[in-house]
Amino acid sequence: MDHLATPRVHRLLASPLGGALDTGWFERLKTRSLRREFAVQRARAAADVAVGASPRTYLRTVGAPPAPHLSERIEAALARYAPRREAALDATERWEDVLWDPSSSVQERLDAERERRRAEHRRRDVADVFGFLVDDHLVPSVDYDVPAPETALSAHHADVSAPEGLYRVSDRFPRVERSDWVPGPDTVEYWLRFPSPSPYVSDDATARVYEPVDAGDDLPTLVFYGGLGMVNDCADYWPEEAYLGRALAPRGVRVVLPDAPWHGRREPEGRFSGEPYLARAPESMLQLYATAAVEAGVFVDWAHTEGSVAALGGVSLGGIVAMHVAGRCGSWPESARPDSVVPAAATGDVDAVLVEGGLSPLLDLDDALRSAGWYPHLYELSPLLSPPDTCGLEPERVFPVFGRTDTLVPPHTLTATLDAWGVPDENRTAWETGHFGVLLRSIRGDLDPVVDAALSVADSSRPHVTTT
């Protein structure tokens, strides 16, 4: 049968040749490239709302200074981008019609998915279109709109005193819709959606699911969130799809890969994937954590109704979400609580990462926070930004993974929380690598034993929640 395929780049990264990238020089190169990558996407996101506008209006939308000498090049870039945008919107609309139509054929769904993914990838692969603006240092990596501390602290005054309200999962779960399926490489793949129960977004929570071809009734599930800025299945190559979804499903594990708020197919118009998380920091950060956490509870509840046990994991930003869920799920309905948690390249102290980590100066977030007056007040939001000091699961069910030389998320900002939770040393996996090295090693399969251990412990016994 005709089926989807994983790009060859994954086989390269998973090979010994790919292992050669796990070095300090590659870590530094990849880290430095983030600023340009984000700026290119900022230029593209501005074009989504300024196609047809004058170069002057476009530059104002993108957050760049006037550049009359570039007017002709900007007009040409917008004209080149416009058909890519229209093609992606048209392909996504057709995909919606076909994938959620029970009368569609397998081939129709395959064709629609291939067309959508190809068009969405081309829409976002625009360094050739907007790179000149970035190289001339006109486009910021993020268009910041940081709220004043007094405004955000006033809005969240009650939440700071009682964080459990912000992270509460109701026992009235939204109805989860399931699309029709498409065949993958030894997988069956489909999508889930439901109205997000969070007050901070007004869209559907979405996820892509991978199952074995012959899925049984007692299938363990891994729900796993990706990192900041990932566009997920709007790109040709999605690492989590390859090293988790299409690797674990043939082994008998259902894998659910959600789109985090403001990421992937949930990208808001005029902002690139993940930009809202940074643009209105720190308030937007706690809003994403709270939204993703309560949505994760719904995905876990769905998984429990479909199979036996459900582990929750995530890498980088997704790992922070997993830490929040682990810390706060003790008061949730039992069906929404994960049976184990795998946070990778995560932190337990978000405000420390904002101050000490390398991402803030790289993307000028430190300047944006300082200009808004946040540094004397950042700690006041810590009860909402960071996971609590106690764990909602038995600590033996937490399986953290981190890089010892991570400069973006310094490991001590995670281990202090693990110590407070009482996570056993034997549950902790520390690799001699940096932030992106954790992803590279996961692509090479080094995360598999950790996931296996988490699923094994999840299946060992229930109930598993500590008294809170």
QUIPE-V410155 format. One record per pair of residues at least 12 apart in sequence whose ideal C-beta (glycine too) atoms are under 6 Angstrom apart, sorted by the first residue. I is the first residue (numbers start at 0). GAP is how many residues later the second one is. D is the distance in Angstrom with one decimal. If there is no record, write none. Layout:
BEGIN
((I GAP D) (I GAP D))
END
This chain:
BEGIN
((0 182 5.6) (2 180 3.9) (2 181 5.7) (3 180 4.6) (4 180 5.9) (5 179 6.0) (5 236 5.0) (5 240 5.7) (6 229 5.8) (6 230 4.6) (8 228 5.3) (9 232 4.2) (12 430 4.9) (13 429 5.6) (13 430 5.3) (18 425 6.0) (20 419 5.9) (21 411 5.7) (21 415 4.9) (21 418 4.9) (26 407 3.9) (26 409 5.6) (26 410 6.0) (29 406 4.7) (34 106 4.9) (34 327 5.7) (35 98 5.7) (37 103 4.0) (38 95 4.4) (38 100 4.5) (38 102 4.7) (39 87 5.1) (39 90 5.6) (39 94 5.5) (40 231 3.6) (41 97 5.6) (41 230 6.0) (42 19 5.7) (42 87 3.7) (42 90 5.4) (42 96 4.9) (43 82 4.8) (44 225 5.8) (44 226 5.3) (44 227 4.2) (45 15 4.4) (45 16 3.7) (46 31 5.8) (46 34 5.1) (47 221 5.6) (48 221 4.4) (50 27 5.8) (50 31 4.9) (54 16 4.3) (54 19 3.9) (54 20 5.9) (57 16 6.0) (61 77 5.6) (62 77 5.1) (62 80 3.9) (63 74 4.1) (63 75 5.3) (66 71 5.9) (76 52 5.1) (76 53 5.8) (79 49 5.2) (80 48 5.3) (83 38 5.4) (83 39 4.8) (84 38 5.8) (86 32 4.7) (87 31 4.3) (87 32 5.0) (87 35 4.0) (90 24 4.7) (90 25 4.4) (90 28 3.9) (91 24 5.5) (93 18 5.5) (94 17 4.6) (94 21 4.0) (97 14 4.1) (98 80 4.6) (98 81 5.9) (99 79 5.3) (108 71 6.0) (108 73 4.9) (109 72 5.5) (112 69 5.3) (119 114 4.0) (120 114 5.3) (120 115 4.4) (123 107 5.9) (140 222 4.8) (141 133 5.9) (141 136 4.8) (141 137 5.7) (141 221 5.7) (143 135 5.5) (143 224 4.1) (144 134 5.4) (144 135 5.6) (145 222 4.9) (145 226 4.2) (146 136 5.3) (148 224 5.4) (148 225 5.5) (148 228 4.2) (151 131 4.4) (152 227 5.9) (158 225 5.8) (159 223 5.2) (162 220 5.0) (162 221 5.5) (165 124 4.8) (166 123 5.5) (166 126 5.3) (166 161 4.5) (168 125 5.2) (168 128 3.8) (168 163 4.3) (168 167 4.8) (170 162 4.4) (172 125 5.6) (172 128 5.4) (173 20 4.3) (173 21 5.2) (175 16 5.5) (175 18 4.6) (175 126 4.8) (176 16 5.2) (177 12 6.0) (177 14 5.8) (178 12 4.2) (184 61 5.7) (185 64 4.3) (186 23 4.9) (186 59 5.5) (186 62 4.5) (187 23 4.7) (187 25 5.9) (188 21 5.5) (189 19 5.4) (190 17 5.6) (191 15 4.7) (192 13 4.9) (195 99 5.9) (196 97 5.6) (197 93 3.8) (197 96 5.6) (199 87 4.2) (199 91 5.1) (200 60 5.3) (200 90 5.6) (202 63 5.7) (204 90 4.3) (205 53 4.8) (205 59 5.7) (206 49 5.1) (206 50 6.0) (206 51 4.0) (207 25 5.6) (207 49 5.1) (208 47 5.2) (209 35 3.7) (209 39 4.1) (209 45 4.5) (210 38 5.6) (210 43 5.1) (211 37 5.4) (211 38 6.0) (211 40 5.7) (217 90 4.8) (218 35 4.8) (218 88 4.0) (219 33 5.6) (219 87 6.0) (219 88 5.8) (219 89 5.0) (219 235 5.1) (220 33 4.3) (220 82 3.8) (220 86 5.2) (220 89 4.5) (221 31 5.8) (221 33 5.1) (221 89 5.1) (222 33 4.4) (222 76 4.9) (222 89 5.0) (223 20 5.7) (223 33 5.9) (223 89 4.5) (223 90 5.9) (224 33 5.9) (224 35 5.6) (224 89 3.6) (224 93 2.8) (224 96 5.1) (225 14 5.1) (225 92 5.2) (226 88 5.3) (226 89 3.6) (226 90 5.1) (227 46 4.9) (227 89 4.2) (228 44 5.7) (228 45 4.1) (230 33 5.3) (230 42 4.7) (231 27 5.6) (231 32 3.7) (233 30 5.5) (238 204 5.6) (239 17 5.4) (242 199 5.6) (242 200 4.8) (244 12 5.9) (255 43 5.6) (259 32 5.3) (260 27 5.1) (260 30 4.6) (260 31 5.9) (261 14 4.4) (281 99 5.6) (285 98 4.2) (285 99 5.3) (288 35 5.1) (291 29 4.4) (292 31 4.8) (292 32 5.2) (295 16 6.0) (295 29 5.3) (296 35 5.7) (296 39 3.6) (299 36 5.4) (299 38 5.2) (300 34 4.5) (300 35 4.7) (303 31 5.0) (308 30 4.5) (308 149 4.1) (308 150 5.0) (309 28 5.6) (309 29 5.8) (310 27 5.9) (310 29 4.6) (310 143 4.6) (310 144 5.5) (310 147 5.2) (311 13 5.7) (311 26 3.8) (311 29 5.2) (312 29 3.4) (314 29 4.3) (314 30 5.4) (315 29 4.8) (318 24 4.0) (318 25 4.9) (318 26 5.5) (318 27 2.8) (319 26 5.1) (321 19 5.2) (321 21 4.2) (322 20 4.9) (322 23 5.2) (322 25 5.8) (322 64 4.5) (323 63 5.1) (325 15 4.2) (325 65 5.8) (325 67 5.5) (325 72 5.7) (326 60 3.6) (326 61 4.5) (326 64 5.7) (326 65 5.8) (327 64 5.7) (328 63 4.2) (329 62 3.1) (329 135 5.5) (329 138 3.8) (330 137 6.0) (336 128 5.8) (338 119 3.3) (339 57 4.3) (339 114 4.1) (339 117 5.2) (339 118 4.1) (340 57 5.2) (341 57 4.9) (341 108 5.9) (341 112 5.0) (342 57 5.2) (343 57 4.2) (343 94 5.7) (344 57 6.0) (344 64 5.9) (344 90 5.6) (344 93 4.3) (345 68 5.8) (346 62 5.0) (346 66 4.4) (346 67 5.2) (347 39 5.4) (347 66 5.3) (347 69 2.5) (348 37 5.4) (348 64 4.2) (349 35 4.1) (349 36 4.9) (350 27 4.8) (350 28 5.8) (350 31 5.2) (350 34 5.6) (351 61 4.8) (352 56 5.6) (352 60 5.4) (355 54 5.7) (356 51 5.3) (356 52 5.8) (357 49 4.5) (357 50 4.9) (358 49 5.0) (388 31 5.0) (390 30 4.0) (393 70 5.6) (393 72 5.9) (394 26 5.0) (394 27 4.3) (394 28 4.6) (396 60 5.6) (396 67 6.0) (397 25 4.8) (398 28 5.2) (398 51 5.2) (398 54 5.9) (398 55 4.7) (399 18 5.9) (399 28 5.5) (400 28 4.5) (400 49 5.7) (401 12 5.5) (401 28 5.9) (402 28 5.4) (402 30 4.4) (402 31 5.1) (402 34 5.3) (402 35 4.9) (403 26 5.4) (403 28 5.5) (404 29 4.9) (405 28 5.2) (405 29 4.6) (407 27 4.2) (408 26 6.0) (428 21 5.5))
END
